[in-house]
Amino acid sequence: MKKSIFPKISLRPDVTDYFKSVFLNKELLEAVGHQEAECRFHKLLTCLSHPPSYTCVRASTHLAPLEDIRHKLGEELEKQMCSSSAEVSLQILPHPCIPDVLLLPVDGPRPVKQLSSEVVVGAQCGTAVLRGAHVFAPGIVASPKYMKAGDVVSVLSDLEGKCTRGAFSFQGKRVFVGNGVAEMDRSSIFCTYEPVRGIGVRMTEPFYRSPSFYGVLPSLVFLQNLPSVVVGHVLGPRPGERILDMCAAPGGKTCHIAALMGDQGEVVALDRIRNKIERIHQNAQMLHLRCIKAYCFNSTQAVSSDPAQETEGPPFPPESFDRVLLDAPCSGLGQRPNMASTWSLKEICSYQPLQRKLFHAAVRLLKKGGVLVYSTCTVTLAENEEQVAWALDAFPCLTLQPQEPHIGAEGMLGAGLSPEQLCLLQRFSPELSWDQTDSTTPLPCRADRDTIGFFIAKFLKN
């Protein structure tokens, strides 16, 4: 039985009710019964607040063979472990069927004793710590009044973002994530006129121990959730094609697409936020990929109405691309670990209309015979299966296609799709095997089930 050490994800009451109505929908209740549906719902709330039991890295197999990268990574991480006092055995395993993925088991939850000296960090920073990161100084919101570099401290995550920056302590809703050693004095963190950088607390006793990838083989390994790697393979890019990634930042999937094409062809990456475009450029440069062109542009307006347009960048004439990836902005409710979401129901429900606008542009930009892949990192029906049902109705030219690899579960009941259609969808549902994914299960057997919540649909434009 899996050990739960954190409370279930904390949501607003109306969001919990909405969530419950999704996972106890009429179709699902008829298929599995009330008790099983209710059980799955509570397992979901529990597993969302805990990290997956492994770290997934995508290897740059366009630059070196997987086995070479695995060997180099082992050497680098051994060095890291020699410099820390931790006694850990290091395992790096290839994924059984995805040729550019390496898996590293996470050691945890571990018995760690909370200390009286406390550093409070923002929820995002706390989440990163649970996945192996050290505490970077910008993430620190409170620390003891006289904290000096070298002090041993407990790190707590402020779940609701209510701690005032610069406070000496905080007694609100918080969760203990481990112990570490301060690398900076309090004054260096809070009393500076320049933005603070670097590691603020080096984690020595985290609840979940996994290697820190900070500065480790940046051109050869890229931290990425397993379903996000699957998306690139499902899209199936080929050398020489022209491919559009509509909502591309920070560029992990963009770079994967370019790598799968052997850097031959053109990958156009769009994102509406300018500083995120710089991240895409940085990632492409780091991974030695030259076929990526990134533009700051709103993808809902990416279709040009001028057929004679000669410019290289967006907007583009209709039917400009062989394949389109729409990894849509979404409510992100599949991310793990996530101990609290302060989002309102209105915010969570605001994504469906935006996703549909993007879908309209995607279908118009895709060539006949081209492939469109739609994905999200959320678990709602409205942003996943309901969008598929809507798209099949709104665009008669689209048909669902089988996915390769298909390592997740099928689509969820509740959107009126047929069993044949649900089989073609891929939904990563960690709650379905929450009880069977403890660390005694061999890693390759549990990796495909113990993921973030994620959804993928693949369409062909006829």
Phi, psi and chi 1 to 4 in degrees:
 res  aa     phi    psi   chi1   chi2   chi3   chi4
   1 MET       -  135.2  178.1   77.7  176.4      -
   2 LYS   -69.5  142.0 -171.4  113.7  173.7 -176.3
   3 LYS   -95.0  121.9 -168.8  174.5  171.1 -169.9
   4 SER   -95.8  123.9  -52.8      -      -      -
   5 ILE  -113.2  -14.0   57.5  162.8      -      -
   6 PHE  -110.1  155.2  -59.3  125.0      -      -
   7 PRO   -66.7  165.6   16.7  -23.6      -      -
   8 LYS   -58.3  157.8  -69.8  173.0 -179.5  165.6
   9 ILE   -54.0  135.4 -177.3  173.8      -      -
  10 SER   -92.7  119.6  159.8      -      -      -
  11 LEU  -123.8  160.5  -56.3  166.0      -      -
  12 ARG   -64.3  148.3  -68.5 -173.6  176.8 -168.9
  13 PRO   -54.4  -41.5  -24.7   32.2      -      -
  14 ASP   -69.7  -29.2   57.0  -17.5      -      -
  15 VAL   -71.5  -40.4  173.5      -      -      -
  16 THR   -59.7  -43.8  -55.8      -      -      -
  17 ASP   -62.9  -41.8  -68.8  -16.5      -      -
  18 TYR   -62.5  -47.4  165.7   71.0      -      -
  19 PHE   -56.7  -44.1 -128.7   39.8      -      -
  20 LYS   -64.2  -38.9 -167.1  167.5 -176.2  175.2
  21 SER   -66.0  -29.1   70.4      -      -      -
  22 VAL   -69.6  -48.3  171.4      -      -      -
  23 PHE   -84.8   -6.9  -79.6   82.6      -      -
  24 LEU  -120.6   42.0  -85.4   73.8      -      -
  25 ASN   -74.0  161.7   72.5   71.2      -      -
  26 LYS   -58.1  -46.2 -166.6  166.9  166.9 -119.7
  27 GLU   -59.1  -43.9  -91.7 -172.5   74.7      -
  28 LEU   -69.1  -41.9 -162.1   60.2      -      -
  29 LEU   -60.1  -40.5  -71.2  177.6      -      -
  30 GLU   -65.4  -32.5  -76.4  171.4    5.8      -
  31 ALA   -82.0  -42.4      -      -      -      -
  32 VAL  -115.8  -12.0  -56.3      -      -      -
  33 GLY    89.6  157.4      -      -      -      -
  34 HIS   -65.1  -42.6 -164.3  -78.2      -      -
  35 GLN   -63.0  -45.5 -165.3  178.6  -11.1      -
  36 GLU   -66.1  -41.9  173.0   60.7   19.1      -
  37 ALA   -63.6  -43.7      -      -      -      -
  38 GLU   -63.4  -40.9 -180.0  101.8   29.2      -
  39 CYS   -62.9  -45.3 -177.7      -      -      -
  40 ARG   -61.3  -40.0  -75.6 -177.1 -167.5  178.9
  41 PHE   -61.2  -46.3  169.9   64.5      -      -
  42 HIS   -69.7  -34.4  -72.2  -68.6      -      -
  43 LYS   -63.8  -38.8  -79.5 -178.4 -168.0  169.5
  44 LEU   -60.9  -48.1  176.2   69.2      -      -
  45 LEU   -60.1  -33.7  -62.6 -175.8      -      -
  46 THR   -74.9  -47.9  -57.6      -      -      -
  47 CYS   -70.2  -25.6   78.4      -      -      -
  48 LEU   -63.6  -27.9  -72.9  178.3      -      -
  49 SER   -86.7   -2.6   65.9      -      -      -
  50 HIS  -113.8  146.6  -67.2   71.1      -      -
  51 PRO   -75.7  156.5   26.4  -30.8      -      -
  52 PRO   -59.0  160.0  -23.0   33.9      -      -
  53 SER   -86.3   15.0   59.7      -      -      -
  54 TYR  -155.9  163.5   63.0   92.4      -      -
  55 THR  -105.6  136.1  -59.6      -      -      -
  56 CYS  -109.2  129.3  173.3      -      -      -
  57 VAL  -123.0  139.3  -64.5      -      -      -
  58 ARG   -92.4  126.5 -166.8 -175.2   82.1 -129.6
  59 ALA   -91.2  141.4      -      -      -      -
  60 SER   -79.9   73.2  -60.1      -      -      -
  61 THR   -72.1   -4.2   50.5      -      -      -
  62 HIS   -78.4  -13.0   64.3  -67.4      -      -
  63 LEU  -108.6  -27.7  -62.7  177.8      -      -
  64 ALA  -159.2  155.9      -      -      -      -
  65 PRO   -64.7  149.9  -16.4   28.5      -      -
  66 LEU   -54.3  -43.4 -176.0   71.4      -      -
  67 GLU   -63.9  -37.4 -152.6   37.3   57.3      -
  68 ASP   -64.7  -42.7  -69.2    6.4      -      -
  69 ILE   -65.3  -41.8  -63.6  171.6      -      -
  70 ARG   -59.3  -43.6 -178.1 -177.6  172.0 -169.9
  71 HIS   -64.4  -46.7 -178.5   68.7      -      -
  72 LYS   -63.8  -40.5  -82.2 -173.9 -177.8  161.8
  73 LEU   -63.4  -42.3 -179.9   59.5      -      -
  74 GLY   -56.7  -45.1      -      -      -      -
  75 GLU   -62.5  -45.6  -72.4 -178.9  -26.9      -
  76 GLU   -62.4  -44.0  -74.3  -64.4  -47.6      -
  77 LEU   -73.0  -29.9  -63.4  179.3      -      -
  78 GLU   -61.1  -42.8  -70.4  -75.9   -3.9      -
  79 LYS   -59.0  -44.5  -81.4 -175.2 -141.8  163.5
  80 GLN   -60.6  -41.0 -170.5 -174.0  108.6      -
  81 MET   -72.5  -32.6  -81.7  155.9   41.7      -
  82 CYS   -64.5  -34.7  -69.3      -      -      -
  83 SER   -80.4  -14.8   63.2      -      -      -
  84 SER  -104.4  162.4   83.3      -      -      -
  85 SER   -85.7   -0.7   55.5      -      -      -
  86 ALA   -70.8  139.2      -      -      -      -
  87 GLU   -95.0   98.7  -77.0  -66.7  -49.0      -
  88 VAL  -132.7  140.6 -160.4      -      -      -
  89 SER   -95.1  137.2   65.1      -      -      -
  90 LEU  -101.9  126.3 -176.3   66.9      -      -
  91 GLN  -122.1  131.6 -103.2 -170.8  -45.9      -
  92 ILE  -129.6  114.1  -54.9  174.7      -      -
  93 LEU  -116.9  138.3  -56.7  167.1      -      -
  94 PRO   -72.1  148.2   22.5  -26.9      -      -
  95 HIS   -70.4  140.6 -173.0  -80.8      -      -
  96 PRO   -60.2  -27.7    2.0   -7.3      -      -
  97 CYS  -135.5    1.5   62.6      -      -      -
  98 ILE  -110.2  115.0  -58.6  174.2      -      -
  99 PRO   -72.2   -9.0   25.0  -32.6      -      -
 100 ASP  -123.3   29.6   50.8    0.8      -      -
 101 VAL  -121.6  135.1  163.7      -      -      -
 102 LEU  -118.0  141.1  -66.1  170.1      -      -
 103 LEU  -117.6  135.5  -54.6  168.3      -      -
 104 LEU  -125.9  120.1  -66.3   84.7      -      -
 105 PRO   -63.8  147.7    6.7   -7.3      -      -
 106 VAL   -98.8  136.3  168.8      -      -      -
 107 ASP   -93.3  106.5  171.6   25.8      -      -
 108 GLY   166.9  169.5      -      -      -      -
 109 PRO   -69.8  143.3   23.4  -29.4      -      -
 110 ARG  -109.2  154.1  -57.1  162.0   63.5 -111.3
 111 PRO   -77.4  109.5   23.7  -24.7      -      -
 112 VAL  -125.7  133.2 -178.6      -      -      -
 113 LYS   -93.9  130.6 -167.4  169.3 -173.8  -73.2
 114 GLN   -73.8  139.2 -166.6  170.1  -26.2      -
 115 LEU  -101.0  170.4  -48.7  169.8      -      -
 116 SER   -80.9  -25.9   56.3      -      -      -
 117 SER   -86.5  118.4 -173.6      -      -      -
 118 GLU  -123.1  133.7  -62.3  174.8   -9.9      -
 119 VAL  -109.5  131.4  164.8      -      -      -
 120 VAL  -105.4  133.8 -178.9      -      -      -
 121 VAL  -122.1  160.5  -60.0      -      -      -
 122 GLY   -66.6  160.3      -      -      -      -
 123 ALA   -59.7  -38.5      -      -      -      -
 124 GLN   -64.4  -41.5 -133.6 -179.9  -24.3      -
 125 CYS   -65.3  -42.0  179.1      -      -      -
 126 GLY   -60.3  -39.7      -      -      -      -
 127 THR   -62.6  -43.3  -66.9      -      -      -
 128 ALA   -63.0  -38.0      -      -      -      -
 129 VAL   -62.2  -41.4  168.5      -      -      -
 130 LEU   -66.6  -15.3  -70.7  175.2      -      -
 131 ARG  -108.0   16.8  -64.0 -153.9   74.7  171.3
 132 GLY   109.6   -2.2      -      -      -      -
 133 ALA   -83.7  158.1      -      -      -      -
 134 HIS   -81.9  172.8  -64.3  -62.2      -      -
 135 VAL   -89.6  116.6  173.9      -      -      -
 136 PHE   -85.5  141.9  -77.1   80.2      -      -
 137 ALA   -51.7  -39.8      -      -      -      -
 138 PRO   -61.7  -20.2  -22.2   32.7      -      -
 139 GLY   -81.2  -10.4      -      -      -      -
 140 ILE   -81.6  128.3  -63.6  174.0      -      -
 141 VAL  -111.1  -23.2  -73.3      -      -      -
 142 ALA  -147.8  148.6      -      -      -      -
 143 SER  -153.0  160.5   79.6      -      -      -
 144 PRO   -57.4  150.7  -23.6   33.3      -      -
 145 LYS   -57.0  -38.7 -169.1  171.4 -174.4  178.1
 146 TYR  -111.9   28.7  -59.0  107.9      -      -
 147 MET   -62.8  131.3 -175.8  175.9   84.7      -
 148 LYS  -121.2  157.1  -67.5  -88.7  178.9  -91.0
 149 ALA   -56.9  134.6      -      -      -      -
 150 GLY   102.3  -15.7      -      -      -      -
 151 ASP   -69.7  140.3  -71.5   -1.3      -      -
 152 VAL   -88.3  127.3 -179.7      -      -      -
 153 VAL  -134.4  156.1  -66.4      -      -      -
 154 SER   -92.5  143.3  -80.5      -      -      -
 155 VAL  -108.4  127.0  176.5      -      -      -
 156 LEU  -122.4  142.7  -67.1  102.3      -      -
 157 SER   -98.4  127.8  178.9      -      -      -
 158 ASP   -81.5  104.2  166.2   21.4      -      -
 159 LEU   -69.0  -32.6  -65.8 -173.6      -      -
 160 GLU  -109.0    6.6  -63.7  175.3  -28.9      -
 161 GLY    67.1   31.9      -      -      -      -
 162 LYS  -101.7   -4.4  -69.8 -172.8  175.6  170.4
 163 CYS   -77.2  132.8  179.0      -      -      -
 164 THR   -76.3  130.5  -50.6      -      -      -
 165 ARG   -61.1  130.6 -177.6  169.4  162.2   76.2
 166 GLY    94.9    0.0      -      -      -      -
 167 ALA   -66.0  159.5      -      -      -      -
 168 PHE   -86.8  -27.7  -61.6  126.3      -      -
 169 SER  -156.5  173.4   63.8      -      -      -
 170 PHE  -155.2  129.6  174.2   65.3      -      -
 171 GLN  -114.1   13.6  -61.9  -51.8  -40.6      -
 172 GLY   -75.2 -159.5      -      -      -      -
 173 LYS   -73.5  114.0 -154.3  166.5 -175.4 -178.0
 174 ARG  -146.5  160.7   57.5 -154.1 -156.8  140.1
 175 VAL  -134.4  135.3  162.8      -      -      -
 176 PHE   -76.8  126.8  172.6   48.6      -      -
 177 VAL  -116.7   -2.4  -64.9      -      -      -
 178 GLY   142.9  179.5      -      -      -      -
 179 ASN  -115.3  155.6  -63.0  -29.7      -      -
 180 GLY  -159.6 -176.0      -      -      -      -
 181 VAL  -115.6  127.9  176.1      -      -      -
 182 ALA   -63.3  133.2      -      -      -      -
 183 GLU   -99.4   -9.4  -64.8  -94.4  -54.5      -
 184 MET  -136.7  155.0  -63.3  179.6 -179.8      -
 185 ASP   -73.7  158.2  -61.1   -6.9      -      -
 186 ARG   -55.9  -41.9  177.6 -172.3  162.8   87.1
 187 SER   -62.3  -32.4   57.0      -      -      -
 188 SER   -71.4  -25.6  -47.5      -      -      -
 189 ILE   -83.3  -43.3  -64.4  167.5      -      -
 190 PHE  -107.0  -27.0  -65.3  117.7      -      -
 191 CYS  -102.9   51.2  -50.8      -      -      -
 192 THR  -123.4  151.4   56.6      -      -      -
 193 TYR   -90.7  -11.0  -61.6  105.0      -      -
 194 GLU  -106.1  154.2  -50.1 -134.2  -36.0      -
 195 PRO   -60.3  134.7  -12.8   20.8      -      -
 196 VAL   -82.2  141.4   61.3      -      -      -
 197 ARG  -130.4  167.8  -73.5 -152.7  167.2   95.9
 198 GLY    89.9 -179.7      -      -      -      -
 199 ILE   -78.8  126.7  -67.3  175.0      -      -
 200 GLY   -92.5  -39.2      -      -      -      -
 201 VAL  -135.9  124.1  177.6      -      -      -
 202 ARG   -89.0  118.0 -171.0  170.2  -65.7  -81.6
 203 MET   -73.0  122.7  -63.6  -56.1  -64.9      -
 204 THR  -108.2  -28.4   50.6      -      -      -
 205 GLU  -132.6   71.8  -75.9 -169.7  -68.4      -
 206 PRO   -77.8  155.6   26.4  -28.6      -      -
 207 PHE   -60.3  -41.1 -108.2  149.8      -      -
 208 TYR  -119.4  115.1  -71.2   89.5      -      -
 209 ARG   -96.0  121.7 -169.9 -172.5  -64.5  -73.3
 210 SER  -144.9  157.3   53.8      -      -      -
 211 PRO   -61.9  148.8  -13.0   23.2      -      -
 212 SER   -86.3  131.2  164.6      -      -      -
 213 PHE   -98.1   11.8  -79.0   81.2      -      -
 214 TYR   -61.5  113.7 -179.0   56.3      -      -
 215 GLY    74.9   10.1      -      -      -      -
 216 VAL   -91.8  117.7  173.6      -      -      -
 217 LEU    38.0   58.7  -58.4  178.1      -      -
 218 PRO   -58.5  -26.5   14.6  -25.5      -      -
 219 SER   -89.7  -12.6   64.5      -      -      -
 220 LEU  -108.2  -25.7  -69.9  179.4      -      -
 221 VAL  -130.0  140.8  -64.8      -      -      -
 222 PHE  -133.1  119.0 -168.0   91.9      -      -
 223 LEU   -67.6  124.5  -84.5 -178.9      -      -
 224 GLN  -155.3  139.8 -159.7  166.4   22.5      -
 225 ASN   -64.6  143.0  -74.7  -56.4      -      -
 226 LEU   -52.5  -47.9 -177.0   60.4      -      -
 227 PRO   -60.6  -30.4  -23.0   34.0      -      -
 228 SER   -67.3  -31.8  -60.1      -      -      -
 229 VAL   -72.4  -39.7 -175.5      -      -      -
 230 VAL   -57.3  -38.9  171.3      -      -      -
 231 VAL   -53.1  -46.9  167.6      -      -      -
 232 GLY   -59.8  -42.7      -      -      -      -
 233 HIS   -67.8  -38.5  -71.5  -74.7      -      -
 234 VAL   -63.9  -38.5  167.4      -      -      -
 235 LEU   -60.4  -35.7 -176.0   67.4      -      -
 236 GLY    67.6   44.9      -      -      -      -
 237 PRO   -63.5  147.5   22.8  -30.5      -      -
 238 ARG  -124.1  151.0  -67.1  175.9 -172.7  156.3
 239 PRO   -54.6  139.9  -24.8   32.9      -      -
 240 GLY    89.9  -10.0      -      -      -      -
 241 GLU   -80.5  163.0  -69.7 -176.9  -30.2      -
 242 ARG  -110.1  120.9 -169.7  175.0 -167.5 -141.2
 243 ILE  -126.1  141.1  -65.3 -179.0      -      -
 244 LEU  -112.2  128.5  174.4   63.8      -      -
 245 ASP  -108.6  107.0 -174.0   -7.6      -      -
 246 MET   -75.5  -32.4  -67.2 -176.4   80.3      -
 247 CYS  -131.6   77.8  -52.4      -      -      -
 248 ALA   -89.2  -27.1      -      -      -      -
 249 ALA   -62.2  146.0      -      -      -      -
 250 PRO   -84.2    6.0   31.1  -33.3      -      -
 251 GLY   105.2    6.0      -      -      -      -
 252 GLY   -60.0  -48.2      -      -      -      -
 253 LYS   -72.5  -37.0  -64.4 -179.0 -174.6   75.4
 254 THR   -55.8  -49.3  -49.0      -      -      -
 255 CYS   -66.1  -35.4  -69.2      -      -      -
 256 HIS   -64.7  -42.9 -170.9 -152.5      -      -
 257 ILE   -59.5  -47.1  -67.8  164.8      -      -
 258 ALA   -61.5  -40.2      -      -      -      -
 259 ALA   -65.6  -41.8      -      -      -      -
 260 LEU   -65.3  -24.5  -70.3  171.6      -      -
 261 MET   -86.4    1.5  -65.2  162.8   71.9      -
 262 GLY    65.9   27.2      -      -      -      -
 263 ASP    61.5   25.9 -154.6   24.3      -      -
 264 GLN  -118.5  121.3  -67.3  168.6   39.3      -
 265 GLY   122.4 -149.1      -      -      -      -
 266 GLU  -144.9  128.7 -174.9 -177.6    7.1      -
 267 VAL  -114.9  115.4 -177.1      -      -      -
 268 VAL   -96.0  124.2  173.8      -      -      -
 269 ALA  -114.4  125.7      -      -      -      -
 270 LEU  -116.6  143.0  -56.3 -178.4      -      -
 271 ASP  -154.4  146.8 -155.2  -85.8      -      -
 272 ARG   -85.5   -9.0   56.4 -169.7  -64.4 -176.1
 273 ILE  -104.4  119.5  -60.7  168.9      -      -
 274 ARG   -59.7  -46.3 -171.3  162.9  -63.5  -78.2
 275 ASN   -69.4  -17.7   62.2   -1.7      -      -
 276 LYS   -74.6  -26.6  -72.1 -173.1  172.0 -177.7
 277 ILE   -64.3  -36.6  -66.7  -63.0      -      -
 278 GLU   -62.1  -37.8 -170.0   43.9   44.2      -
 279 ARG   -60.8  -41.5  -85.0  -69.8  -61.0  -78.5
 280 ILE   -62.5  -45.5  -62.7  171.9      -      -
 281 HIS   -59.0  -44.5  -75.5  -54.3      -      -
 282 GLN   -61.8  -46.4  -75.5  167.5   -1.6      -
 283 ASN   -63.4  -41.8  -79.0  -31.0      -      -
 284 ALA   -62.8  -42.3      -      -      -      -
 285 GLN   -64.4  -44.0 -151.1  172.3   -8.1      -
 286 MET   -62.1  -35.6 -161.8  165.1   61.0      -
 287 LEU   -94.9   11.0  -61.5  168.4      -      -
 288 HIS    57.1   45.3  -53.7  -71.9      -      -
 289 LEU  -112.1  124.8  -65.3  163.9      -      -
 290 ARG  -109.1   -7.4  -66.6  179.1 -170.0   85.0
 291 CYS   -91.4    8.8   72.4      -      -      -
 292 ILE   -95.2  130.9  -66.8  168.3      -      -
 293 LYS  -120.6  117.9  -68.6  179.1 -179.8  169.4
 294 ALA  -110.1  136.4      -      -      -      -
 295 TYR  -132.7  143.7  -57.8   95.2      -      -
 296 CYS   -84.6  109.3 -178.2      -      -      -
 297 PHE  -161.2  146.3 -158.8   79.2      -      -
 298 ASN   -83.5  112.6 -179.9  -11.3      -      -
 299 SER   -65.3  -18.4  -77.9      -      -      -
 300 THR   -66.6  -20.0   60.9      -      -      -
 301 GLN  -110.9   24.4  -67.3  154.3   17.6      -
 302 ALA   -81.9   -2.4      -      -      -      -
 303 VAL   -97.3  125.2 -170.4      -      -      -
 304 SER   -82.2  141.5  166.7      -      -      -
 305 SER   -94.5   -4.6   50.4      -      -      -
 306 ASP  -101.6  104.6  174.0   14.8      -      -
 307 PRO   -65.6  -20.4   19.5  -26.2      -      -
 308 ALA   -91.4    7.9      -      -      -      -
 309 GLN   -59.7  132.8 -175.9 -169.9  -42.0      -
 310 GLU  -108.6  -11.0  -68.7  -64.6  -42.1      -
 311 THR   -66.1  154.6   56.3      -      -      -
 312 GLU   -77.5  -39.6 -173.0 -173.7   49.2      -
 313 GLY   -88.5 -169.9      -      -      -      -
 314 PRO   -72.7  158.0   25.2  -30.8      -      -
 315 PRO   -73.4  160.1   26.9  -32.2      -      -
 316 PHE  -112.4  150.8  -57.1  101.1      -      -
 317 PRO   -62.9  154.2  -14.8   26.1      -      -
 318 PRO   -56.3  153.1  -23.2   32.1      -      -
 319 GLU    56.7   46.8  -57.5 -169.0    0.6      -
 320 SER   -94.3  -14.6  -72.1      -      -      -
 321 PHE  -126.1  143.1  -65.1   93.1      -      -
 322 ASP   -73.9  -36.2  -61.4  -67.1      -      -
 323 ARG  -143.7  147.2  -66.2  171.2 -158.0  -95.7
 324 VAL  -130.6  131.4  174.1      -      -      -
 325 LEU  -105.1  120.3  171.7   60.6      -      -
 326 LEU  -111.0   86.9  172.6   49.6      -      -
 327 ASP   -90.5   88.7 -177.0   47.0      -      -
 328 ALA   -74.5  148.3      -      -      -      -
 329 PRO   -57.0  138.2  -16.4   26.6      -      -
 330 CYS  -150.8  178.5   68.6      -      -      -
 331 SER   -72.5  -10.6   57.3      -      -      -
 332 GLY    64.3   23.0      -      -      -      -
 333 LEU   -80.4    9.8  -71.7  167.9      -      -
 334 GLY  -100.3   -7.5      -      -      -      -
 335 GLN   -65.0  141.6  -68.4  -68.0    0.8      -
 336 ARG  -134.3  144.2  -65.5  174.2   59.2 -162.1
 337 PRO   -79.4  146.9   29.3  -31.6      -      -
 338 ASN  -142.2  105.5 -178.6    6.0      -      -
 339 MET   -86.4  -19.5  -66.9 -173.6 -158.3      -
 340 ALA  -156.2  138.7      -      -      -      -
 341 SER  -123.4  126.0  169.5      -      -      -
 342 THR   -94.9    7.2   53.7      -      -      -
 343 TRP   -65.6  146.0  -76.9   29.0      -      -
 344 SER   -83.5  163.5   67.7      -      -      -
 345 LEU   -62.5  -35.6 -173.8   55.2      -      -
 346 LYS   -61.3  -43.2 -172.2  179.8  175.4 -173.5
 347 GLU   -63.7  -44.2  -75.3  171.3  -54.5      -
 348 ILE   -64.0  -36.3  -75.0  166.4      -      -
 349 CYS   -84.9   -2.7  -64.9      -      -      -
 350 SER   -78.9  -11.4   68.9      -      -      -
 351 TYR   -80.4  -30.4  -75.4   94.0      -      -
 352 GLN   -56.7  -47.6 -165.7 -172.5   52.1      -
 353 PRO   -62.2  -39.9  -15.3   23.5      -      -
 354 LEU   -63.5  -43.5  169.3   61.9      -      -
 355 GLN   -60.4  -36.7  -69.7  159.1   -7.4      -
 356 ARG   -69.7  -38.1  -69.1 -173.2  178.0 -178.2
 357 LYS   -61.1  -43.3  -79.6 -177.1 -171.9  164.8
 358 LEU   -65.1  -38.3  -71.3  162.9      -      -
 359 PHE   -59.8  -45.1 -131.0  112.9      -      -
 360 HIS   -55.9  -47.1  -86.6  -78.2      -      -
 361 ALA   -64.8  -41.8      -      -      -      -
 362 ALA   -59.5  -46.5      -      -      -      -
 363 VAL   -65.1  -39.2  174.3      -      -      -
 364 ARG   -68.5  -34.6  -70.8 -174.2   64.9 -160.9
 365 LEU   -79.3  -15.3  -72.2  168.1      -      -
 366 LEU   -84.2  135.1 -173.9   62.0      -      -
 367 LYS   -67.3  156.4  -67.8  177.1 -176.5  175.0
 368 LYS   -63.6  136.8  -70.8 -175.1  179.7   71.9
 369 GLY    84.5    1.1      -      -      -      -
 370 GLY   -88.4  168.0      -      -      -      -
 371 VAL  -111.5  133.3  167.0      -      -      -
 372 LEU  -117.2  126.5  164.5   62.8      -      -
 373 VAL  -113.7  128.2  167.8      -      -      -
 374 TYR  -111.9  130.4  171.9   79.5      -      -
 375 SER  -143.5  154.1   62.2      -      -      -
 376 THR  -143.2  162.8   74.4      -      -      -
 377 CYS  -111.0   44.5   58.8      -      -      -
 378 THR  -128.9  173.2 -164.4      -      -      -
 379 VAL  -120.4    4.2  -66.0      -      -      -
 380 THR   -75.5  156.3   66.9      -      -      -
 381 LEU   -73.6  -38.3  -86.7  172.0      -      -
 382 ALA   -58.9  -33.3      -      -      -      -
 383 GLU   -96.4   -5.8  -62.9  170.7   77.7      -
 384 ASN  -120.5  -95.4  -64.5  -30.1      -      -
 385 GLU   -60.7  -36.2  -71.5   84.0   -4.2      -
 386 GLU   -65.8  -33.8  -78.9  179.4   22.3      -
 387 GLN   -67.3  -36.9  -64.5  -66.3   49.7      -
 388 VAL   -64.7  -47.0  170.3      -      -      -
 389 ALA   -60.1  -43.0      -      -      -      -
 390 TRP   -63.0  -45.5  164.2   81.1      -      -
 391 ALA   -63.7  -41.4      -      -      -      -
 392 LEU   -64.5  -30.8  -67.9  171.9      -      -
 393 ASP   -79.5  -42.2 -170.9   49.9      -      -
 394 ALA   -76.1  -28.3      -      -      -      -
 395 PHE  -125.9   88.1  -52.8  104.7      -      -
 396 PRO   -58.9  -17.7  -19.7   30.0      -      -
 397 CYS   -74.1  -12.0   60.2      -      -      -
 398 LEU   -94.6  136.8  -67.0 -175.7      -      -
 399 THR  -129.4  145.5   52.2      -      -      -
 400 LEU   -71.4  144.7  -80.9  174.9      -      -
 401 GLN  -121.7  152.5  -64.9  -63.7  -62.7      -
 402 PRO   -63.5  151.8  -11.6   22.8      -      -
 403 GLN  -110.8  141.3  -60.1 -176.9   32.3      -
 404 GLU  -135.8  117.4 -175.4   53.6   47.2      -
 405 PRO   -79.4  154.5   29.5  -33.6      -      -
 406 HIS  -119.2   92.7 -165.1  -57.1      -      -
 407 ILE  -111.5   -8.9   59.3  173.2      -      -
 408 GLY   -88.2 -170.1      -      -      -      -
 409 ALA   -83.8  177.5      -      -      -      -
 410 GLU   -84.0  178.9   56.8 -174.5   43.5      -
 411 GLY   -64.1  162.3      -      -      -      -
 412 MET   -92.9  143.1 -171.0  164.6   95.9      -
 413 LEU   -65.9  149.6  -72.1  159.4      -      -
 414 GLY   133.1  -10.5      -      -      -      -
 415 ALA  -112.1    8.4      -      -      -      -
 416 GLY    77.9   15.3      -      -      -      -
 417 LEU   -81.8  153.0  -66.0  167.5      -      -
 418 SER   -75.7  160.5   71.1      -      -      -
 419 PRO   -56.5  -36.6  -23.5   31.3      -      -
 420 GLU   -64.6  -40.2  -66.3   74.3   29.3      -
 421 GLN   -68.9  -41.5  -70.9  169.9  -37.0      -
 422 LEU   -61.7  -35.0  -68.3  174.3      -      -
 423 CYS   -64.6  -27.5  -78.6      -      -      -
 424 LEU   -81.6  -15.3  -66.5  170.1      -      -
 425 LEU   -88.4  160.7  -56.7  176.3      -      -
 426 GLN  -129.8  112.1 -174.1  160.4 -155.9      -
 427 ARG  -117.8  122.0 -178.3 -173.8  -98.8  -98.7
 428 PHE   -87.1  112.2  -71.3   84.6      -      -
 429 SER  -121.8   85.9  -54.3      -      -      -
 430 PRO   -60.1  -23.6   19.7  -30.6      -      -
 431 GLU   -67.7  -23.3   74.2  -79.9    2.4      -
 432 LEU   -67.2  -25.1  -65.4 -179.3      -      -
 433 SER  -130.6   26.8   51.5      -      -      -
 434 TRP   -55.3  -36.4  174.0 -114.9      -      -
 435 ASP   -74.0  -22.8  -65.1  -13.7      -      -
 436 GLN  -105.1   13.2  -59.2  113.3   47.8      -
 437 THR  -117.3   41.1   51.0      -      -      -
 438 ASP   -80.2  173.6   65.2   16.8      -      -
 439 SER   -70.9   -6.2   54.1      -      -      -
 440 THR   -81.7  -18.9   57.1      -      -      -
 441 THR   -73.2  132.6  -48.2      -      -      -
 442 PRO   -55.1  137.1  -21.3   29.9      -      -
 443 LEU   -53.3  -49.1  179.9   53.9      -      -
 444 PRO   -59.3  -26.3  -24.4   35.1      -      -
 445 CYS   -77.2  -30.9  -57.2      -      -      -
 446 ARG   -98.3  -14.4   69.2  176.6 -171.8  -95.7
 447 ALA   -57.8  -42.0      -      -      -      -
 448 ASP   -71.9  -18.1  -60.2  -12.3      -      -
 449 ARG  -101.0  -30.7  -56.6 -164.7  -61.9  -94.8
 450 ASP   -95.4   68.0 -168.5   15.9      -      -
 451 THR  -118.2 -177.3   61.6      -      -      -
 452 ILE   -72.2  164.8   61.2  168.4      -      -
 453 GLY   -76.2  132.1      -      -      -      -
 454 PHE  -156.2  157.9 -156.3   89.4      -      -
 455 PHE  -141.6  138.4  179.0   82.0      -      -
 456 ILE  -136.9  133.7  -50.1  171.9      -      -
 457 ALA  -129.8  139.8      -      -      -      -
 458 LYS  -121.3  127.6  179.7  178.0 -176.6  177.4
 459 PHE  -120.4  150.7  -58.7   89.2      -      -
 460 LEU  -112.1  137.3 -176.5   69.6      -      -
 461 LYS   -95.6  112.9 -179.0  176.2  176.1 -179.7
 462 ASN   -85.9      -  -59.3  -49.8      -      -
